[in-house]
């Protein structure tokens, strides 16, 4: 019976890190060729409801996406096709969505799953697959009938394996086939959607509860990460604060990640919980965390200026563009013609030196 997926015996016996020049060559490689992973297409991680109408039409008319199959990665059969299998009309629609060539589509949409082992060897991709537990037999048993079976979940992969998976254009959401409306490119915990609505859209009863027990005002609610209560970890809450957070759909794990981002933790707590690696990925050290040295350069960057590696670590700490940039959710249909300057509404202690 052929293997239906990677097994423990499929894993490399010595190192999980791929070598770009395998010691035993079974197939010829292209002269002068070196694999370079295409740039990430962030549009694919935008939920359907946030796509413009023209993008929705491009996705639905030719590529047969619906809200459900767009939001849940890997659920549309079109993603099991390589670029050369698409019609000219489908290629045009894919280009509108940011997939300008075959490498971009084959990596970010198909993740090379419709290619045989021999083809992937020629493209210098098999070392990454070996890192994830595949060999020629197990891969070829499945590649003609995707979707591929994953070896566990993203969280089960080592740091090196996660790095190698990104070379196949995987992040947590695509690897685990998650809903991007909740998990974006790879949030550690589902995004609490009720916290990311303007104050005026909050239920009246809940709004009163937020005011009375957590001290929120319209300003401190609408400007993300401004409220003093968000500087507190769950372990610092009184019972009534926990009750209000629970009414908002948050528990200890989601509050500490999405609202506090573990800011109230000491570095030893970050190490114990395993969050130090992600802060280190953003340039933090124990000395910087304790204030002995300056914070890293990432602290002064906007979301769009973060590198791809920094974005991955930020997402694992429950940062999205809205809360990283401290977006003001106040609608511009009131007396003010422009959004508030966020830094002017930042508490003094949170300003950088």
Secondary structure, DSSP 8 states (H G I E B T S, - for coil): ----S--GGGS-SS-SS--SS-SS-SS---TT---------GGGGS-GGGS-HHHHHHHHHTT---HHHHHBTT-SGGGGS-GGGS-HHHHHHHHHTT--SHHHHHHHTTTTTTS-HHHHHHTT-HHHHHHTT--HHHHHTTGGG-S---SS-GGGS-HHHHHHHHHTT--HHHHTT-BHHHHTTT-SS---GGGGS-GGGS-HHHHHHHHHHH---HHHHHBTT-SGGGGS-GGG--HHHHHHHHHTT--HHHIIIIISTTTTS-HHHHHHHT-HHHHHHTT--HHHHTTSS---GGGG--GGGS-HHHHHHHHHTT--HHHHTT-B---SSSS-SS---GGGGS-GGGS--
